[in-house]
Amino acid sequence: MPQQFDRSAEDLGNAIHFEHVNITVPDQRLATLFYVTGLGLTRDPHLMVSDTNMWINAGRSQFHLPDGKAQVLRGRTGLVIEGREALLARLASVKSKLEGTAFTYAEHNDYVEATCPWGNRIRIHEPDAARFGRITLGIPYVEFDVPTGSAQAICAFYPEIMGMPAALRNGDGKVAAVQTGRDQHLLFRETDRPQPFYDGHHVQMYITDFSGPYRKLLARDLISREDNQYQYRFCDIVDLDSGKPVFTVEHEVRSATHPMFMRPLVNRNPAVNNRNYAYGHDQASWAMGPDQYEG
């Protein structure tokens, strides 16, 4: 008898890759100190190299940091970065230069939490294939704090409108987990804490059925921007019955035919410097090696 496989375990739904988190920053120097020197990530060398925007590579995903009044994501971004001791040393090295800003960092059992100079929280985990897939560098999730009682409606919205699987989780509060790619999720965690006003930050993902969700969003008057042939945006996640918004965050939705879909990203090895330079070790691998293959 042929071996039986659970083929449904490999279903992704409509979203096939979560690419970037976009937050505006007022100072590229401070952003470089935090994201590049402190976290050990890489400024994209090919695109957005002037002083009006900077793209920061993290495996196959990015942070987009246009110039502007500081935006703060209402929640936290999950990062996988290999090597906790090296990460802590890098964060310590920028502490004095970021004095007087919102920058902090702290160790926890399961992660290191670092706060950028303007208050964005980054939760940094060691690689864990069971939780985050076979990556050693990347963005496996973005977690938003949402009002109590909204997770159920959010969990219904994404499958119906976007074709993206969603499930409710319980633990430290109720969470709607929405699949945005292989081992990537948007998480919406209920909280009774007052939430700040939405300031315009956004997230971006690629989907395969591009026109179906567009028609459904358009029918509900939810399309907020028509960017180009390959991209549109919406902001409000609504209750499907009442039509009332339950949470607002801009979604930049791209087709899989977008010219930049899965563009190769450069990821440097932050352990290499001019004093210990070794040929062939300039770039970091964002994925686990064949010795760690689970198949």
Backbone as JSON, one array per atom type, in Angstrom:
{
  "sequence": "MPQQFDRSAEDLGNAIHFEHVNITVPDQRLATLFYVTGLGLTRDPHLMVSDTNMWINAGRSQFHLPDGKAQVLRGRTGLVIEGREALLARLASVKSKLEGTAFTYAEHNDYVEATCPWGNRIRIHEPDAARFGRITLGIPYVEFDVPTGSAQAICAFYPEIMGMPAALRNGDGKVAAVQTGRDQHLLFRETDRPQPFYDGHHVQMYITDFSGPYRKLLARDLISREDNQYQYRFCDIVDLDSGKPVFTVEHEVRSATHPMFMRPLVNRNPAVNNRNYAYGHDQASWAMGPDQYEG",
  "N": [[0.84, -1.18, 0.0], [0.57, 2.25, -0.87], [2.33, 4.89, 0.81], [0.52, 6.9, 3.1], [-0.36, 10.29, 3.1], [-0.97, 13.4, 4.78], [-2.34, 15.52, 2.9], [-3.59, 17.96, 3.19], [-2.15, 19.32, 5.06], [-0.3, 20.81, 3.75], [-1.6, 22.89, 2.58], [-1.9, 26.32, 1.83], [-3.77, 28.31, 1.51], [-5.01, 31.45, 0.27], [-3.02, 33.45, 0.55], [0.4, 33.68, -0.08], [2.86, 34.67, 0.62], [4.2, 36.69, 3.15], [5.47, 39.86, 3.04], [6.38, 42.6, 3.92], [6.61, 44.95, 6.69], [5.55, 48.22, 7.14], [6.59, 51.23, 8.43], [6.81, 54.65, 9.18], [9.73, 56.66, 9.75], [11.54, 59.21, 11.49], [14.28, 59.65, 11.37], [16.95, 58.49, 9.71], [19.5, 57.77, 10.52], [19.29, 56.98, 13.24], [17.52, 54.87, 12.84], [19.13, 53.16, 11.35], [21.09, 52.52, 13.24], [19.54, 51.01, 15.03], [18.11, 48.93, 13.51], [20.04, 47.86, 11.73], [22.73, 47.91, 12.89], [22.15, 47.19, 15.59], [20.07, 45.09, 15.6], [21.18, 43.56, 13.6], [20.41, 43.29, 10.99], [19.97, 43.92, 7.4], [20.49, 46.62, 5.25], [18.74, 47.07, 2.26], [20.6, 46.86, -0.66], [19.95, 47.59, -3.21], [17.47, 48.9, -3.76], [15.69, 51.88, -2.81], [17.75, 53.68, -1.7], [18.35, 56.27, -1.06], [17.83, 59.17, 1.04], [15.19, 59.25, 1.75], [13.79, 57.0, 2.21], [14.19, 53.7, 3.48], [14.87, 50.29, 3.05], [14.84, 47.39, 4.91], [16.29, 44.31, 5.06], [15.21, 41.11, 6.12], [15.8, 38.05, 6.1], [13.62, 36.61, 3.88], [11.82, 38.62, 4.03], [10.9, 42.06, 4.86], [11.5, 45.24, 6.53], [9.99, 48.27, 5.82], [10.92, 51.6, 5.8], [10.01, 54.5, 5.42], [10.75, 58.05, 5.25], [9.41, 60.24, 7.67], [6.92, 61.41, 10.06], [7.13, 59.66, 13.11], [5.78, 56.41, 13.16], [3.97, 53.97, 15.01], [3.52, 50.63, 15.37], [0.6, 48.96, 16.4], [1.08, 46.8, 18.42], [3.25, 44.13, 17.99], [6.18, 43.02, 16.21], [7.23, 39.89, 15.1], [10.38, 38.39, 15.02], [12.79, 36.13, 13.71], [15.99, 35.44, 14.66], [19.14, 34.12, 14.59], [21.23, 33.21, 17.32], [21.43, 34.32, 20.3], [23.22, 35.47, 22.22], [25.02, 36.96, 20.64], [23.21, 38.74, 19.5], [22.36, 40.18, 21.8], [24.77, 41.4, 22.48], [25.13, 43.07, 20.27], [22.91, 44.78, 20.56], [23.55, 45.95, 22.99], [25.74, 47.4, 22.18], [24.75, 49.62, 20.84], [23.42, 51.06, 22.69], [24.27, 53.42, 24.1], [24.36, 55.29, 22.04], [21.74, 55.5, 21.36], [20.58, 56.64, 23.49], [18.16, 58.52, 25.26], [16.12, 58.11, 23.53], [13.26, 56.0, 22.77], [14.38, 53.53, 22.89], [14.88, 50.29, 24.14], [15.8, 47.11, 25.55], [15.22, 43.7, 26.49], [15.73, 40.55, 28.08], [13.84, 37.55, 27.87], [12.45, 34.33, 28.77], [11.75, 32.98, 26.41], [12.3, 34.7, 24.35], [13.89, 37.71, 23.11], [13.02, 41.01, 23.71], [13.04, 43.92, 21.89], [12.89, 47.43, 21.66], [12.33, 49.91, 19.32], [13.82, 53.17, 18.5], [11.53, 54.78, 18.48], [9.47, 53.46, 19.66], [8.42, 51.09, 18.56], [7.84, 47.67, 18.99], [9.82, 44.8, 18.9], [9.87, 41.38, 18.82], [12.13, 38.94, 19.38], [13.08, 35.8, 18.38], [14.83, 32.67, 18.81], [15.76, 30.39, 16.16], [13.26, 27.95, 15.39], [12.0, 25.25, 14.16], [9.57, 23.91, 14.48], [7.81, 25.86, 15.35], [8.18, 28.15, 13.72], [8.84, 27.37, 11.19], [11.43, 26.39, 8.81], [13.41, 28.48, 9.12], [16.2, 30.64, 9.74], [16.35, 33.26, 9.87], [14.07, 35.83, 9.66], [10.63, 37.07, 9.3], [8.19, 35.77, 11.03], [5.7, 36.42, 12.05], [3.29, 39.05, 12.59], [1.92, 40.73, 15.24], [-1.05, 42.08, 16.41], [-2.6, 44.2, 18.81], [-5.89, 43.99, 19.71], [-9.33, 45.07, 20.2], [-11.22, 43.7, 22.96], [-13.37, 40.99, 22.28], [-13.29, 41.11, 19.52], [-11.91, 39.2, 18.07], [-13.28, 36.96, 17.04], [-14.83, 37.99, 14.92], [-12.79, 38.94, 13.27], [-11.58, 36.56, 12.66], [-13.51, 35.44, 11.05], [-13.63, 37.19, 8.91], [-11.26, 37.1, 7.25], [-11.06, 34.47, 5.93], [-13.49, 34.51, 4.45], [-13.48, 36.92, 2.93], [-10.82, 37.33, 2.01], [-9.87, 34.81, 1.43], [-8.04, 33.58, 3.09], [-6.87, 31.28, 5.41], [-7.97, 31.1, 8.81], [-7.82, 30.9, 12.37], [-9.04, 30.49, 15.72], [-7.22, 30.99, 18.68], [-6.53, 30.16, 22.05], [-5.13, 31.27, 25.09], [-2.82, 33.22, 26.35], [-4.89, 35.33, 26.4], [-7.46, 35.73, 23.89], [-6.84, 34.88, 20.51], [-6.86, 35.65, 17.09], [-5.59, 33.9, 14.49], [-4.17, 34.35, 11.45], [-3.34, 32.99, 8.39], [-0.65, 33.92, 6.38], [1.2, 33.03, 4.63], [3.7, 30.48, 4.1], [4.24, 29.21, 7.2], [3.85, 31.74, 8.26], [2.11, 34.4, 9.84], [-0.58, 36.7, 10.53], [-1.39, 37.9, 13.63], [-3.99, 38.53, 15.88], [-4.48, 39.77, 18.84], [-6.64, 39.8, 21.55], [-7.26, 42.44, 23.85], [-7.93, 44.35, 26.79], [-6.77, 46.74, 27.15], [-6.52, 50.26, 26.56], [-6.3, 51.42, 23.2], [-3.96, 53.1, 21.07], [-4.55, 55.75, 18.66], [-4.95, 54.88, 15.26], [-2.19, 55.19, 13.13], [-1.43, 54.94, 10.48], [0.46, 52.99, 9.66], [1.48, 50.02, 7.79], [0.95, 46.65, 6.48], [2.12, 44.07, 4.25], [1.25, 41.63, 1.8], [1.43, 38.83, -0.5], [-0.92, 37.45, -2.76], [-2.67, 34.74, -4.4], [-5.23, 34.38, -5.68], [-6.15, 37.12, -6.9], [-8.09, 38.85, -7.92], [-10.55, 37.97, -6.89], [-10.8, 38.53, -3.98], [-10.57, 41.3, -4.33], [-12.95, 42.03, -5.67], [-14.83, 41.38, -3.7], [-14.08, 43.09, -1.6], [-14.45, 45.54, -2.87], [-17.2, 45.5, -3.29], [-18.08, 45.93, -0.74], [-17.24, 48.45, -0.33], [-14.59, 48.79, 0.61], [-12.09, 49.08, -0.5], [-9.26, 51.01, -0.26], [-7.25, 52.21, -1.71], [-6.08, 52.4, -5.03], [-3.37, 51.18, -6.38], [-1.79, 50.17, -8.62], [-1.66, 48.03, -11.53], [-0.97, 45.64, -10.3], [-1.49, 45.78, -7.61], [-3.39, 46.67, -4.75], [-5.11, 48.29, -1.98], [-6.5, 47.93, 1.33], [-8.09, 48.96, 4.39], [-9.88, 48.58, 6.6], [-10.96, 45.98, 8.7], [-13.86, 44.22, 8.89], [-16.95, 43.48, 10.64], [-18.75, 40.86, 9.36], [-21.52, 40.65, 9.32], [-22.69, 43.07, 10.35], [-21.18, 44.99, 9.09], [-19.63, 46.84, 10.35], [-16.49, 48.35, 11.2], [-13.98, 46.46, 12.9], [-11.32, 46.45, 13.41], [-8.53, 48.4, 12.35], [-6.05, 48.48, 9.98], [-3.76, 49.17, 7.47], [-3.64, 47.17, 4.58], [-1.46, 46.19, 2.19], [-1.94, 44.77, -0.75], [-0.69, 42.45, -2.94], [-0.37, 40.96, -6.2], [0.64, 37.67, -7.31], [1.92, 37.99, -9.65], [3.23, 40.32, -9.51], [5.97, 42.48, -10.24], [8.0, 42.44, -8.28], [7.69, 40.14, -6.82], [8.93, 37.74, -4.66], [11.53, 38.7, -4.93], [15.05, 38.35, -4.9], [16.73, 38.78, -1.82], [19.38, 40.46, -0.19], [21.21, 39.31, 2.55], [23.29, 40.08, 5.06], [26.06, 38.71, 6.93], [26.15, 39.37, 10.19], [28.15, 38.8, 11.96], [30.57, 39.08, 10.76], [33.31, 41.24, 10.34], [35.67, 43.93, 9.62], [37.91, 43.13, 10.98], [37.84, 40.42, 11.45], [37.49, 39.24, 9.03], [36.52, 36.77, 6.67], [36.83, 34.99, 3.69], [33.96, 34.19, 1.74], [32.07, 34.25, 3.72], [30.44, 36.42, 3.88], [27.67, 36.69, 3.5], [24.62, 35.86, 5.18], [22.83, 32.84, 5.77], [19.36, 32.41, 5.4], [17.9, 30.22, 5.98], [17.46, 26.94, 7.46], [19.91, 24.32, 7.28], [20.6, 21.34, 5.21], [21.16, 19.3, 7.0], [19.34, 19.66, 8.95], [16.95, 18.99, 7.92], [13.52, 18.18, 7.86], [12.14, 16.27, 6.43]],
  "CA": [[0.0, 0.0, 0.0], [1.36, 3.49, -0.88], [2.32, 5.66, 2.05], [-0.54, 7.89, 3.16], [0.08, 11.61, 3.55], [-2.0, 14.4, 5.02], [-2.09, 16.54, 1.89], [-4.13, 19.25, 3.63], [-1.15, 19.99, 5.88], [0.51, 21.69, 2.9], [-2.43, 23.96, 2.02], [-1.57, 27.65, 2.32], [-4.82, 29.29, 1.32], [-4.78, 32.42, -0.81], [-1.8, 34.23, 0.76], [1.56, 32.8, -0.26], [4.08, 35.22, 1.23], [4.15, 37.98, 3.84], [6.76, 40.47, 2.72], [6.96, 43.67, 4.72], [5.95, 45.86, 7.63], [5.92, 49.58, 6.77], [6.4, 52.26, 9.45], [7.63, 55.81, 8.87], [10.71, 57.02, 10.78], [12.0, 60.57, 11.26], [15.74, 59.77, 11.4], [17.56, 57.28, 9.17], [20.69, 57.39, 11.3], [18.85, 56.2, 14.4], [16.95, 53.63, 12.34], [20.26, 52.3, 10.98], [21.7, 52.01, 14.47], [18.69, 49.99, 15.63], [17.78, 47.78, 12.66], [21.22, 47.28, 11.09], [23.8, 47.65, 13.86], [21.64, 46.5, 16.78], [19.44, 43.8, 15.29], [22.05, 42.79, 12.72], [19.76, 43.11, 9.7], [20.71, 44.43, 6.25], [19.83, 47.59, 4.38], [18.71, 46.62, 0.88], [21.58, 47.66, -1.4], [19.51, 47.83, -4.58], [16.32, 49.79, -3.86], [15.47, 52.85, -1.73], [19.08, 53.91, -1.12], [18.52, 57.68, -0.75], [17.53, 59.5, 2.44], [13.75, 59.4, 1.93], [13.23, 55.69, 2.52], [15.17, 52.62, 3.58], [14.31, 48.97, 3.18], [15.71, 46.56, 5.75], [16.04, 42.91, 4.75], [15.21, 40.13, 7.21], [15.5, 36.82, 5.39], [12.85, 36.89, 2.66], [10.88, 39.69, 4.34], [11.53, 43.36, 5.03], [10.89, 46.42, 7.13], [10.07, 49.47, 4.99], [11.03, 52.7, 6.74], [10.03, 55.8, 4.75], [10.93, 59.23, 6.08], [8.16, 60.89, 8.08], [6.61, 61.38, 11.49], [7.24, 58.28, 13.59], [4.6, 55.57, 13.33], [4.17, 52.88, 15.96], [2.6, 49.52, 15.16], [-0.17, 48.68, 17.61], [1.35, 45.41, 18.74], [4.67, 43.8, 17.92], [6.61, 42.23, 15.06], [8.05, 38.74, 15.47], [11.58, 38.16, 14.22], [13.69, 35.03, 14.03], [17.4, 35.76, 14.46], [19.96, 33.09, 15.24], [22.34, 33.65, 18.16], [20.97, 35.3, 21.29], [24.34, 36.2, 22.85], [25.51, 37.94, 19.68], [22.17, 39.76, 19.41], [22.42, 41.02, 22.99], [25.98, 42.21, 22.38], [24.89, 44.14, 19.29], [21.98, 45.75, 21.14], [24.3, 46.69, 24.0], [26.71, 48.3, 21.51], [24.1, 50.85, 20.37], [22.64, 51.64, 23.79], [24.66, 54.8, 24.41], [24.04, 56.16, 20.9], [20.28, 55.64, 21.3], [20.13, 57.21, 24.76], [17.23, 59.63, 25.09], [15.02, 57.66, 22.68], [12.44, 54.94, 23.39], [15.09, 52.25, 22.75], [15.16, 49.41, 25.27], [15.74, 45.69, 25.22], [15.18, 42.87, 27.69], [15.68, 39.1, 27.86], [12.79, 36.72, 28.43], [12.8, 32.92, 28.58], [11.5, 32.51, 25.04], [12.6, 35.71, 23.35], [14.41, 39.02, 23.5], [12.17, 42.07, 23.17], [13.74, 45.18, 21.67], [12.01, 48.53, 21.27], [13.04, 50.83, 18.44], [13.9, 54.52, 19.07], [10.24, 55.47, 18.5], [8.48, 52.69, 20.41], [7.99, 49.84, 17.94], [8.33, 46.51, 19.72], [10.26, 43.67, 18.09], [10.07, 40.2, 19.65], [13.13, 38.2, 18.63], [13.14, 34.4, 18.78], [15.79, 31.77, 18.18], [15.11, 29.5, 15.2], [12.49, 26.84, 15.93], [11.29, 24.76, 12.98], [8.21, 23.51, 14.82], [6.99, 27.05, 15.54], [8.34, 29.2, 12.71], [9.35, 26.84, 9.94], [12.87, 26.15, 8.75], [14.15, 29.72, 8.89], [17.1, 31.13, 10.77], [16.22, 34.71, 9.81], [12.83, 36.17, 8.96], [9.48, 37.61, 10.03], [7.14, 34.76, 11.0], [4.38, 36.93, 12.43], [3.04, 40.39, 13.13], [0.83, 40.58, 16.21], [-1.74, 43.32, 16.72], [-3.49, 44.26, 19.97], [-7.22, 44.35, 19.21], [-10.31, 45.17, 21.3], [-11.88, 42.49, 23.47], [-14.56, 40.62, 21.56], [-13.16, 41.31, 18.08], [-11.16, 38.11, 17.42], [-14.19, 36.08, 16.29], [-15.18, 38.66, 13.67], [-11.58, 38.96, 12.44], [-11.39, 35.18, 12.21], [-14.49, 35.18, 10.0], [-13.41, 38.11, 7.79], [-10.18, 36.74, 6.32], [-11.41, 33.38, 5.02], [-14.6, 34.86, 3.57], [-13.15, 38.03, 2.02], [-9.48, 37.24, 1.45], [-9.48, 33.44, 1.13], [-6.88, 33.26, 3.93], [-7.31, 30.51, 6.57], [-7.85, 31.73, 10.12], [-8.27, 30.04, 13.48], [-8.98, 31.1, 17.04], [-6.36, 30.36, 19.67], [-6.7, 30.65, 23.41], [-3.94, 31.13, 25.92], [-2.67, 34.54, 26.96], [-5.88, 36.1, 25.67], [-7.96, 35.12, 22.66], [-6.07, 35.33, 19.36], [-7.2, 35.22, 15.74], [-4.36, 33.65, 13.75], [-4.48, 34.38, 10.02], [-2.18, 32.52, 7.64], [-0.25, 34.86, 5.32], [2.26, 32.39, 3.87], [4.18, 29.29, 4.78], [4.74, 29.5, 8.55], [3.74, 33.18, 8.51], [0.76, 34.72, 10.31], [-1.01, 37.89, 11.24], [-2.03, 37.52, 14.88], [-4.8, 39.6, 16.45], [-4.64, 39.36, 20.25], [-7.58, 40.64, 22.29], [-6.81, 43.07, 25.07], [-8.82, 45.41, 27.27], [-6.01, 47.98, 27.29], [-6.86, 51.28, 25.56], [-5.4, 51.39, 22.05], [-3.71, 54.41, 20.47], [-5.17, 56.03, 17.38], [-4.22, 54.29, 14.13], [-1.35, 56.26, 12.55], [-1.16, 54.75, 9.06], [1.41, 51.93, 9.32], [0.81, 48.98, 7.02], [1.57, 45.35, 6.24], [1.96, 43.69, 2.84], [1.33, 40.21, 1.48], [1.13, 38.41, -1.86], [-1.99, 36.46, -2.83], [-2.79, 34.12, -5.72], [-6.5, 34.84, -6.23], [-6.0, 38.56, -6.71], [-9.3, 39.57, -8.29], [-11.68, 37.56, -6.07], [-10.91, 39.41, -2.82], [-10.79, 42.68, -4.76], [-14.38, 42.22, -5.94], [-15.56, 41.35, -2.42], [-13.77, 44.34, -0.89], [-15.07, 46.64, -3.61], [-18.64, 45.44, -3.05], [-18.33, 46.47, 0.6], [-16.64, 49.79, -0.32], [-13.46, 48.72, 1.51], [-10.83, 49.4, -1.18], [-8.83, 52.35, 0.15], [-6.32, 52.81, -2.68], [-5.77, 51.65, -6.25], [-1.98, 51.55, -6.63], [-1.4, 49.88, -10.0], [-2.25, 46.79, -12.03], [-0.57, 44.5, -9.49], [-1.53, 46.1, -6.19], [-4.42, 47.54, -4.19], [-5.03, 48.36, -0.52], [-7.7, 48.15, 2.15], [-7.71, 49.28, 5.77], [-10.82, 48.14, 7.64], [-11.46, 44.62, 8.9], [-15.22, 44.52, 9.34], [-17.89, 42.42, 11.0], [-19.42, 40.5, 8.11], [-22.97, 40.85, 9.44], [-23.06, 44.47, 10.53], [-20.37, 45.86, 8.23], [-18.88, 47.8, 11.15], [-15.07, 48.03, 11.39], [-13.57, 45.94, 14.21], [-9.91, 46.84, 13.56], [-8.04, 49.09, 11.17], [-4.63, 48.53, 9.62], [-3.68, 49.11, 6.01], [-3.11, 45.98, 3.93], [-0.99, 46.34, 0.82], [-2.2, 43.45, -1.33], [-0.02, 42.32, -4.25], [-0.56, 39.72, -6.95], [1.85, 36.85, -7.5], [2.55, 38.45, -10.89], [3.9, 41.59, -9.22], [7.37, 42.37, -10.65], [8.93, 42.22, -7.17], [7.37, 38.92, -6.07], [10.07, 36.88, -4.3], [12.81, 39.28, -5.34], [16.13, 37.9, -4.0], [17.16, 39.78, -0.87], [20.71, 40.28, 0.38], [21.28, 39.26, 4.01], [24.69, 40.02, 5.46], [26.41, 38.0, 8.15], [26.56, 40.44, 11.1], [29.33, 38.4, 12.74], [31.78, 39.38, 9.99], [33.73, 42.64, 10.29], [36.96, 44.11, 8.96], [39.0, 42.54, 11.78], [37.81, 38.94, 11.43], [36.93, 38.9, 7.72], [36.86, 35.48, 6.07], [36.2, 34.84, 2.38], [32.83, 33.27, 1.62], [31.18, 34.34, 4.87], [29.82, 37.75, 3.9], [26.23, 36.6, 3.56], [24.01, 34.92, 6.12], [21.76, 32.01, 5.24], [18.12, 32.66, 6.13], [17.18, 28.96, 6.18], [18.2, 25.83, 8.05], [20.63, 23.5, 6.32], [20.07, 20.01, 4.95], [21.31, 18.45, 8.18], [18.18, 19.9, 9.81], [15.76, 18.78, 7.11], [12.55, 17.36, 8.6], [11.4, 15.37, 5.55]],
  "C": [[0.89, 1.25, 0.0], [1.26, 4.21, 0.47], [1.24, 6.73, 1.99], [0.0, 9.2, 3.73], [-1.13, 12.48, 3.83], [-1.74, 15.57, 4.07], [-2.59, 17.92, 2.34], [-3.12, 20.03, 4.48], [-0.31, 20.97, 5.07], [-0.32, 22.8, 2.25], [-2.05, 25.3, 2.66], [-2.76, 28.59, 2.32], [-4.38, 30.3, 0.27], [-3.47, 33.2, -0.66], [-0.59, 33.3, 0.72], [2.86, 33.39, 0.28], [3.76, 36.55, 1.89], [5.5, 38.65, 3.63], [7.2, 41.55, 3.69], [5.99, 44.33, 5.69], [6.45, 47.26, 7.28], [5.57, 50.55, 7.9], [7.31, 53.43, 9.11], [8.52, 56.14, 10.06], [11.24, 58.42, 10.48], [13.52, 60.72, 11.13], [16.38, 58.47, 10.92], [18.79, 56.85, 9.95], [20.29, 56.53, 12.5], [18.25, 54.87, 13.97], [18.06, 52.65, 11.95], [20.91, 51.7, 12.21], [20.86, 50.87, 15.06], [18.57, 48.76, 14.75], [19.03, 47.09, 12.08], [22.3, 46.92, 12.11], [23.29, 46.82, 15.03], [21.05, 45.13, 16.49], [20.32, 42.93, 14.4], [21.44, 42.53, 11.36], [20.52, 43.88, 8.62], [19.9, 45.47, 5.5], [19.9, 47.08, 2.95], [19.64, 47.49, 0.04], [21.1, 48.09, -2.78], [18.42, 48.87, -4.71], [16.22, 50.68, -2.62], [16.78, 53.14, -0.98], [19.35, 55.39, -0.85], [18.16, 57.92, 0.71], [16.05, 59.72, 2.69], [13.07, 58.09, 2.3], [14.39, 54.72, 2.7], [14.42, 51.32, 3.78], [15.31, 48.08, 3.89], [15.33, 45.1, 5.54], [16.15, 42.04, 6.0], [14.83, 38.79, 6.61], [14.83, 37.12, 4.07], [11.81, 37.98, 2.86], [11.64, 40.97, 4.63], [10.77, 44.24, 6.02], [11.06, 47.55, 6.12], [9.96, 50.67, 5.92], [11.13, 54.03, 6.0], [10.23, 56.93, 5.76], [9.58, 59.85, 6.43], [8.02, 60.87, 9.58], [6.55, 59.93, 11.95], [5.88, 57.61, 13.71], [4.95, 54.41, 14.26], [3.1, 51.83, 15.72], [1.91, 49.18, 16.47], [-0.07, 47.19, 17.94], [2.84, 45.17, 18.7], [4.94, 42.98, 16.67], [7.5, 41.1, 15.55], [9.19, 38.56, 14.48], [12.25, 36.87, 14.66], [15.1, 35.47, 13.68], [18.21, 34.75, 15.24], [21.05, 33.73, 16.09], [21.97, 34.73, 19.16], [22.13, 36.11, 21.88], [24.87, 37.28, 21.92], [24.49, 39.08, 19.51], [22.24, 40.72, 20.6], [23.66, 41.92, 22.97], [25.79, 43.35, 21.39], [23.97, 45.21, 19.86], [22.68, 46.59, 22.21], [25.23, 47.72, 23.36], [26.07, 49.6, 21.03], [23.37, 51.59, 21.48], [23.0, 53.1, 24.04], [24.28, 55.76, 23.28], [22.54, 56.38, 20.76], [19.71, 56.18, 22.61], [19.24, 58.42, 24.5], [16.09, 59.31, 24.14], [14.21, 56.62, 23.44], [13.15, 53.59, 23.36], [15.27, 51.56, 24.1], [15.28, 47.99, 24.73], [15.8, 44.89, 26.51], [15.1, 41.4, 27.28], [14.45, 38.51, 28.53], [13.15, 35.27, 28.14], [12.77, 32.52, 27.1], [11.93, 33.49, 23.97], [13.35, 36.88, 23.98], [13.46, 40.05, 22.91], [12.97, 43.36, 23.1], [12.74, 46.21, 21.18], [12.82, 49.54, 20.48], [13.05, 52.24, 19.05], [12.58, 55.26, 19.18], [9.13, 54.62, 19.11], [7.96, 51.44, 19.76], [8.66, 48.65, 18.63], [8.63, 45.36, 18.77], [10.54, 42.51, 19.03], [10.93, 39.21, 18.88], [13.3, 36.8, 19.22], [14.34, 33.71, 18.13], [15.06, 30.9, 17.16], [14.44, 28.31, 15.89], [11.6, 26.34, 14.8], [9.84, 24.42, 13.29], [7.28, 24.73, 14.93], [7.0, 27.99, 14.33], [8.78, 28.68, 11.35], [10.87, 26.81, 9.93], [13.65, 27.4, 8.38], [15.09, 30.0, 10.05], [17.07, 32.66, 10.81], [14.93, 35.04, 9.05], [11.78, 36.75, 9.89], [8.36, 36.58, 9.98], [5.75, 35.28, 11.37], [4.43, 38.42, 12.73], [1.81, 40.25, 14.02], [0.26, 41.94, 16.57], [-2.55, 43.16, 18.01], [-4.84, 44.77, 19.49], [-8.22, 44.37, 20.36], [-10.9, 43.82, 21.7], [-13.17, 42.25, 22.69], [-14.46, 40.72, 20.05], [-12.54, 40.11, 17.35], [-12.07, 37.23, 16.56], [-14.53, 36.7, 14.93], [-13.98, 38.71, 12.73], [-11.33, 37.59, 11.84], [-12.36, 34.81, 11.1], [-14.18, 35.99, 8.74], [-12.39, 37.57, 6.78], [-10.51, 35.54, 5.43], [-12.47, 33.78, 4.0], [-14.2, 35.9, 2.52], [-11.82, 37.8, 1.31], [-9.07, 35.82, 1.05], [-8.28, 32.97, 1.92], [-7.36, 32.5, 5.16], [-7.07, 31.26, 7.88], [-8.39, 30.8, 11.17], [-8.16, 30.81, 14.78], [-8.06, 30.29, 17.94], [-6.68, 30.97, 21.02], [-5.45, 30.37, 24.21], [-3.81, 32.41, 26.71], [-3.59, 35.51, 26.22], [-6.31, 35.36, 24.41], [-7.24, 35.74, 21.46], [-6.69, 34.79, 18.08], [-5.9, 35.11, 14.97], [-4.7, 33.47, 12.28], [-3.23, 34.0, 9.23], [-1.9, 33.44, 6.46], [0.86, 34.29, 4.44], [2.69, 31.15, 4.61], [4.82, 29.7, 6.11], [4.78, 31.0, 8.84], [2.28, 33.51, 8.86], [0.63, 36.19, 10.69], [-1.76, 37.4, 12.46], [-2.77, 38.74, 15.45], [-5.17, 39.18, 17.87], [-5.56, 40.33, 20.98], [-6.96, 41.18, 23.57], [-7.83, 44.12, 25.49], [-8.06, 46.71, 27.49], [-6.45, 48.99, 26.22], [-5.82, 51.28, 24.44], [-5.19, 52.8, 21.5], [-4.41, 54.54, 19.13], [-4.31, 55.44, 16.26], [-3.49, 55.38, 13.35], [-0.93, 56.02, 11.11], [-0.13, 53.69, 8.69], [0.7, 50.82, 8.54], [1.63, 47.7, 6.92], [1.28, 44.94, 4.8], [2.12, 42.19, 2.65], [1.01, 39.99, 0.02], [0.03, 37.34, -1.82], [-2.11, 35.93, -4.27], [-4.11, 34.49, -6.4], [-6.57, 36.33, -5.94], [-7.32, 39.3, -6.94], [-10.51, 39.22, -7.4], [-11.84, 38.41, -4.82], [-11.16, 40.87, -3.2], [-12.28, 42.95, -4.98], [-15.19, 42.25, -4.64], [-15.31, 42.62, -1.61], [-14.46, 45.52, -1.55], [-16.57, 46.67, -3.35], [-19.01, 46.01, -1.68], [-17.72, 47.87, 0.78], [-15.43, 49.85, 0.63], [-12.11, 48.99, 0.82], [-10.45, 50.84, -0.83], [-7.91, 53.02, -0.85], [-6.1, 51.86, -3.83], [-4.35, 52.04, -6.65], [-1.58, 51.38, -8.09], [-2.05, 48.55, -10.39], [-2.06, 45.62, -11.07], [-0.85, 44.68, -8.0], [-2.71, 47.0, -5.84], [-4.32, 47.47, -2.67], [-6.42, 48.44, 0.09], [-7.24, 48.32, 3.59], [-8.6, 48.63, 6.83], [-11.11, 46.65, 7.57], [-12.83, 44.78, 9.54], [-15.94, 43.26, 9.82], [-18.72, 42.11, 9.76], [-20.92, 40.74, 8.16], [-23.36, 42.32, 9.5], [-22.33, 45.42, 9.58], [-19.54, 46.86, 9.0], [-17.41, 47.39, 11.28], [-14.8, 47.52, 12.8], [-12.09, 46.23, 14.48], [-9.45, 47.44, 12.24], [-6.52, 49.0, 11.08], [-4.55, 48.38, 8.11], [-3.01, 47.82, 5.56], [-2.7, 46.35, 2.51], [-1.04, 44.95, 0.19], [-1.6, 43.39, -2.74], [-0.36, 40.97, -4.88], [0.76, 38.95, -7.03], [2.55, 37.16, -8.82], [3.25, 39.79, -10.71], [5.38, 41.47, -9.58], [8.35, 42.08, -9.51], [8.63, 40.97, -6.35], [8.6, 38.03, -5.91], [11.39, 37.38, -4.87], [13.91, 38.82, -4.39], [16.62, 39.04, -3.11], [18.54, 39.44, -0.31], [20.62, 40.3, 1.9], [22.73, 39.07, 4.42], [24.86, 39.15, 6.7], [26.92, 39.03, 9.15], [27.76, 40.07, 11.97], [30.63, 38.77, 12.05], [32.05, 40.88, 10.03], [35.12, 42.73, 9.66], [38.13, 43.48, 9.72], [39.01, 41.01, 11.72], [37.39, 38.41, 10.06], [37.45, 37.57, 7.2], [36.1, 35.36, 4.75], [35.04, 33.85, 2.44], [31.83, 33.34, 2.76], [30.49, 35.69, 4.98], [28.31, 37.67, 4.12], [25.76, 35.56, 4.59], [22.97, 34.09, 5.38], [20.51, 32.24, 6.07], [17.39, 31.37, 6.46], [18.09, 27.92, 6.83], [18.8, 24.95, 6.96], [20.05, 22.11, 6.16], [20.21, 19.03, 6.11], [20.15, 18.6, 9.14], [16.87, 19.65, 9.06], [14.81, 17.79, 7.79], [11.9, 16.29, 7.75], [12.02, 14.03, 5.35]]
}
